[in-house]
Amino acid sequence: MRLLDIKRCINIAYDNFVPKFSNNNTGNTFYVDNVLSLKQALQALHDCGIIRISSTSYSLYTQVISSITDRLIYDSHQIGTVKRDLDRLKYTIDILNVWINEYVPTEETDDIINIKLPIIQDMNLLVKSCSIIDKALTQSVAEFGGEVKFKQLDYGSSWVTISVTTSAAAAFVMGLAKVAFYVAKKYYGIKFMQKEYERYGMVNDMLQNLKKYNEQIINEEINKKAQEVEKEYYKDQPSDPERVGRLRNSINELIKLIELGGEIHPSALLEESTENKIDYKLLSSIFPQGLLPDGKSEDSQEDNKDK
């Protein structure tokens, strides 16, 4: 999970975990109020893995999570344990809030793009991945009116956070990413068919002709999608072949990143819209294991072809 995701969950918990206590006039019945806010806080902590809430065990956490009212009722024997457990969690949340906001000063804004790098097996792949991101985004984002700025590298993980200055530029980047993912799915479908032909013993000359034909299909698809992106994001401007070429290069580079195992995600603010979500697991669920790359490119000729 991204550090920004963990930070967001802890901040939600900090803002909402404010237990309130009251009792009836007799002093025999005690109440925990503000339960729906506590529920939101516990859910956030559960989502980022800080606490575990099991539906098969009955605990204070499950009582809060399953509550549909803003008040829980306890007797005089129960309330002491309840207060103790809530106070302990409140203390833990306060400490986590101070730590995460000092450790991760970057704020989640709508101009943020989160990029999951491929599994880094050596320095060459790290350099290649960063080069692909630079080629894919820098020029196209600048032409759109944004600017690619490095914000954060998640320590101990393979996530890079960048800013593209504006929410419009972030939406533009996600438009490119969605198109690249669409073409990548088509590419893997073709690749799967090629492997099937090889398995059934198709002769080499026929395989070579098929490969050239399939490459033509993918190139035409990339060109078509580049034109669609231009129409969507440059509605008030006449079509520019050079711009389409730059968009085509951006899409092609993002396909390479996806092929290596990388992913492009918007900030949580943009991701709330389902149209901005990309299910990268779909590639591994549709196609057999071993078809997707293991972090190494098929061959170096693909890079040379684009130079």
Residue pairs with C-beta under 8 A, 6 or more apart in sequence:
1 48
1 49
2 114
2 154
2 157
2 159
2 161
3 100
3 103
3 104
3 152
3 154
3 155
3 157
3 159
4 104
4 106
4 108
4 112
4 114
4 152
4 161
4 267
4 268
5 48
5 268
6 48
6 100
6 104
7 100
7 101
7 104
7 108
8 44
8 108
8 268
9 44
9 45
9 47
9 48
9 50
10 44
10 45
10 48
10 50
10 93
10 96
10 97
10 100
11 97
11 100
11 101
12 40
12 41
12 44
13 41
13 42
13 44
13 45
13 93
13 96
13 97
14 41
14 93
14 94
14 96
14 97
15 41
16 37
16 38
16 40
16 41
16 44
17 37
17 38
17 41
17 42
17 89
17 90
17 93
18 34
18 37
18 38
19 32
19 33
19 34
19 38
19 86
19 90
20 32
20 33
20 34
21 30
21 31
21 32
21 33
21 79
21 83
22 30
22 31
22 33
23 29
23 30
23 31
24 31
27 76
28 75
28 76
29 73
29 74
29 75
30 73
30 74
30 75
30 76
30 78
30 79
31 71
31 72
31 73
31 74
32 38
32 71
32 72
32 74
32 82
32 86
33 70
33 71
34 70
35 64
35 67
35 69
35 70
35 71
35 72
36 67
36 69
36 70
38 64
38 86
39 64
39 65
39 67
41 93
42 51
42 53
42 61
42 64
42 65
43 65
45 51
45 93
46 52
46 53
46 65
50 96
51 61
51 89
53 59
53 61
53 62
53 65
54 62
55 62
60 82
60 85
60 86
63 72
64 72
74 82
104 152
106 112
106 151
106 152
106 161
108 267
108 268
108 269
109 163
109 267
109 269
110 167
110 170
110 267
110 269
110 270
111 146
111 163
111 164
111 165
111 166
111 167
111 169
111 170
111 267
112 151
112 161
112 162
112 163
112 170
112 266
112 267
112 269
113 161
113 162
113 163
113 164
113 170
113 173
113 174
113 264
113 265
113 266
113 267
114 159
114 160
114 161
114 264
114 265
114 266
114 267
115 133
115 159
115 160
115 161
115 162
115 257
115 262
115 263
115 264
115 265
116 158
116 159
116 262
116 263
116 264
116 265
117 126
117 129
117 158
117 159
117 160
117 262
118 125
118 129
118 158
118 257
118 260
118 261
118 262
118 295
119 158
119 261
119 295
120 126
120 129
120 158
120 295
121 295
121 296
125 260
125 295
125 296
128 260
129 257
129 260
129 262
132 253
132 254
132 256
132 257
132 260
132 262
133 160
133 162
133 253
133 257
134 148
135 249
135 250
135 253
136 176
136 249
136 250
136 251
136 253
136 254
136 257
137 148
137 162
137 164
137 173
137 176
137 250
138 148
139 246
139 249
139 250
140 172
140 176
140 246
140 247
140 250
141 147
141 148
141 164
141 169
141 172
141 173
142 148
143 243
143 246
144 168
144 169
144 172
144 233
145 165
145 166
145 168
145 169
146 164
146 165
146 166
146 168
146 169
146 170
146 172
147 164
147 165
147 169
148 162
148 163
148 164
149 162
149 163
149 164
149 165
150 160
150 162
151 161
151 162
151 163
152 160
152 161
153 159
153 160
153 161
154 160
154 161
164 170
164 172
164 173
167 270
170 266
170 267
170 270
171 266
171 270
171 276
172 233
173 264
173 266
174 264
174 266
174 270
174 276
174 278
175 229
175 232
175 233
176 229
176 247
176 250
176 251
176 254
177 254
177 264
177 278
178 278
179 225
179 226
179 228
179 229
179 251
180 251
180 254
180 255
180 257
180 258
180 264
181 258
181 278
181 280
182 225
183 218
183 221
183 222
183 225
183 251
183 255
184 255
184 258
184 259
184 283
185 282
185 283
185 286
186 217
186 218
186 221
187 218
187 255
187 259
188 283
188 286
188 287
188 291
188 292
189 287
190 214
190 217
190 218
191 291
192 287
192 288
192 291
194 207
194 210
194 211
194 214
195 291
197 206
197 207
197 210
198 207
202 210
222 248
222 251
222 252
222 255
223 244
223 248
225 251
226 244
226 245
226 247
226 248
226 251
227 239
227 244
229 247
229 251
230 239
230 240
230 243
230 244
230 247
231 239
234 240
234 243
249 306
252 306
254 264
256 297
256 302
257 264
258 264
258 280
258 283
259 293
259 297
260 293
260 295
260 297
261 292
261 293
261 295
263 278
263 280
264 278
265 271
265 278
266 276
270 276
271 277
283 292
284 292
297 303
